[in-house]
């Protein structure tokens, strides 16, 4: 799950509230960077934006990456489809491999995403404890795969209930068109319905908890980026004083203060039930993490926050972009409603209901194809020296990734790839030879939005269901369109692609044909 949000938010600009102390720290940065790069040899590839010979820092290189990262990497692989390329990115140096090498590295044990996450997010420092949550037995990943994914059919109705209630609260019951800020509204929606499953009904409507889950992702990524301006030896000191880092710790303290009374109340209720000879169980992530730890003490807030970091922002971006594309293609609204109504009238929220909504699945995947969260995927740190099949030597400590653009925007796999076509993957699904590659949750080298291989997003099944359920509720309960004069745009920063954060959408209540 984290690999998706890593690709997405690592490309977003940091609004620094402070800068390193001049001269002494700047000199230390230069020395630390020099030592690091001398001990981590760069792969012998073309280097798009190296630091200048007489530059103490790589600020100019990173500014160049922010403005040109996507464009330059896209152009490179058009002209050199079989050659890797290296850039200085916001998070450090990365070597991007051609798309066709995705299968080669997908399960390579010499590559590690978890270690990359821990290093990039200073998991040893206070305020960043959430990024340690998966360190022991990969706790978060285990819960997602063992419990969340297996419980999908059981959480569908609670998700649908919460989505319907939340959408009514956020969009109002007004039958007159009125404008909303789409991305902020969808972020609040996804935070709430995710929390219904992650933390239960007690907190999923608690505004303070929802605010924390929304803010912690941005705060932690911003603080992590600022800390990277310092050599590692000075980061513990900087972490104590930087305002962004203090904000991080404040959010963690708030999260603990909110969740611990819930844990204590549940323990009391379970004890009372046991005295009556009964067993009281809950079907949410609080319960799943308790079961996994088998009575051992752990910080209950940490896995909840890492779930929120992994799930909320990237899912919100996908849903926002899909709604935007539907507003640009209003001819798709009625076919989608007809499919949804037909399935729900026949089956209700049966286990196979979402699977049967093939057009809905196709529309979401097409929006994801046209606007992935990033133009690279499968970021990994190299744990030991390795030589790839093309002869490229990658030294230990380097970061690599895969070009994700050629697969989704190239002509090799898609006809008219520059055109948004809501039926594209529905047609592909009708072909027995391609149907297994056509579904939203499928991972392939040509569609890397959820990664690929061992570190593919384990939460993609939940995320796909969540987006579908939210869209179903929106489509049945509301009409929506672009306000007059509004032209959505995609925001680019480095490798990151973000749905329009400023876009407004006109909505009004309609009568749903079936009860949700």
C-alpha positions, 0 to 999 in steps of 0.5 A: 500500500505504501508504495502507491502513496510513496510514488504519489506524495514524494513528488508533491512540493514541500512547503518548507516552514524552515531552512537549515541554519546557514553556513555550518549546516549548509557545509555539513550538508555538502560534506555529508552528501559528498561522503554518501555519493562517494560510497554509493557509486552511480549506475553508468547511465545518462544523468539528466540533472546532475549537481553542478561542479561548484554547487554545494547543494543539489537544490538547482537539480531538484528544482529542475526535476520538479519542473521537468521530471515527467517530460524528460523521462518520457522523452528519454524512453521515447528516444531510448526505449531500452536504456535506463536513465538517472535523475536527482529527485526530491527524495534523492538520486533514482535510476529509472529502468525501461518498462519492459524490465518490470518483470525482471525485478518484480520479485528480486530479493535483492530489492527492498521497498520497506527499507526504502520507506524506513530510510526516506521517512526517518523511522528511527526518529520520534514522530515517524513511528508509524513508518515502523509499524510494518517492521516486525513481521510486516504487521500492516501488510499481514493484516491487509492480506490476511484480514482486510482482503479476506473480509471484503465481502463482509465489509461491503455493506458497512462501506456502502452504508457509510458512503451513502451517509457521508455523501449526503452529509458532504454534498447535502440534500439540496435538489438545486445545483450547487458547487463543491470543492471536489478533491477536498470533499472526496478526501473527507469522504474516503477518510470517513468510509476507510475509517469505518473499516479501519477503526470502527463505527465509534470513530469513523464519524469523529471529526478530530480523528478524521482530521488527523488521518487526513493531515498526518500523511501530508505532515509526515511527508513534509517533515521527512522532506525537510529533514532530508536537507540535513546530513543524517547525523544532525537529523535527530537534533533538527527533528526536535526543533523543526515546526513540521516535525513538531506538528508530526508529534502533535498529531501522533499524540492526538491520535493516541489520546483518541484511540486509547479510550476506545481500546480500553472500553472494548477490553472492558466490554470483552471482559464483561461478555466473558463473565457472561460466558459470551465472546465479543468480537469486532470486525475492524482493523483494531481487532485484527491488529490485536489478534495478530499481536496475541496479547503483546503490548503495542502502540495501537495508534501506529498501525491505524495511522500507517493504514491511513497514510497508505489508503486515503490520499491515493484512493481519493486522488483516483476517485477524484480523477474518475469523477472528473473524467465522467464530468467531461464525458457525461454520455457515460453516466446513464450506461453506468447507472443502468449497469449498477441498477441492474446488478443491485436489483438482481443481487443486492450487495452480494459477494459478486455484485461489484465484480459484475459491474464491468463497465464501472471497473473499466471506467475507473481503470481507464481514468487510472491509465490516463492519469496514474499517480506517478510516471514511475513505479516499483521504487526499491532500494538495492540491498546488494550489488547486482547486474541486470540482464542488460548488463547494467551494474547497480551498486548497493544503496542505489534507488531504482524504479520502473518507467510506468508511462510507456505501458499506459500511454504507448501504442504497443498496448492500446489503440488511441492511447491519448483518448479517454475511453470508458469502454476500453477495459470492458472490451478487453475483458470480453477477450478470454486471452486478455480478461485477467489483465483488464480488471482494475486490480490486475497488475501488469508491466503495462499498467503499474498503478498498483505496482507489480510483483512481490511489493504490489499494493496489497490493499488494492482490492479494498481500494478498488471496492471502496472507489466503486462503492463511493461512485455507486452512491454518487451516481445513484444519489446525485447529478453532477457536471462541470460548472460553466467555464471550468476546465480541469487540469492535471497538476505535475510535479516531478514524477507526480501527477495529481488530480486538480486540487482546485476544481469545483463540481456542480452537484444536486440531489436526485432520486435513487432508483434502488436503495443503497 
